[in-house]
């Protein structure tokens, strides 16, 4: 492409969109890439501050911003994603399903640190719905070296973005506590869990109420596992009081304990374990009454069969303080991000 004065551009082909911004009215392309400039266009172009224009001039070593945006898109796009038209050199990806959104942060950093190009995404490990924006991408200049785009593409071996559908559909809930087991109070914990599971299409297919007896809790967990549940959730009995036996009960199933405790408030007494591929979770009492807890940060990953590591739990400390806002905006807040 070459740079010429706008008054000299009649008959030339624009190689980029010309954007018009009127505050509170519009922000859109006044002229699109490929438009042939006419005499009548000159006053309009000058009115939006374009005293010079880039017009087409063949250069086989360079790639136009629209073509480069598609290269970036190819590095990101994965199953369950769709994209729209390119506008002003930018293209966006959207979700086609309800699922867990994942970002390969190292690969994303590689592209964004390469220079003259950018990919912006929403946070990783968050829930997306059909139509939700996932990412936007473009190059910074109007054209870029083809060799540069080829080189960055060679460094990305798999798609940067992924959406995992929620696949765990059968849950067991083990309610613990002598006060519930002996009928002294009503079980108000289990309905909360059922509501949270329902958001992901997961149903409680097994439920048991146990005394503060670790052997009884272990027995009920194993019974649920034999019935083929996808996930086991144990409510209550998670603190350090002498009568709280749920962590011991989970350990005695032979499950691999990932962590007992999390750097998240509410939810410090959270426990995560796996028996084979089946998650077994110990839920502290805060899950029953707090709007959002560590359970909300982890449940979506578990139901998408996205294995959670000890290091990832530790990493939740930054952003792991829920501010308890009067109007909860989760997941559009900093909690757990």
Secondary structure, DSSP 4 states (H G I P E B T S, - for coil): -EEEEGGG-TTPBBSS-EEEEETTTEEEEEE-TTPBP-TTHHHHHHHTT-SEEEE----TTEEEHHHHHHHHHHHH--TTEEE---BTTBEEEEESSSEEEEE-HHHHHHHHTSSSEEEEEPPTTEEE-TT-EEEEEEESSSEEEHHHHHHHHHH--S-SEEEEE----EEEEEEE-HHHHTTSS---HHHHHHHHHHTTT-EEEEEEEE-S-HHHHHHHHHHHHHTT-SEEEEES--SSSTT--HHHHHHTTT-EEEEE--S-BS-TT-EEEEETTEEEEEE-THHHH-SS-HHHHHHHHHHTT-PPPHHHHHGGGTT-B----SS--TTSSSTT-
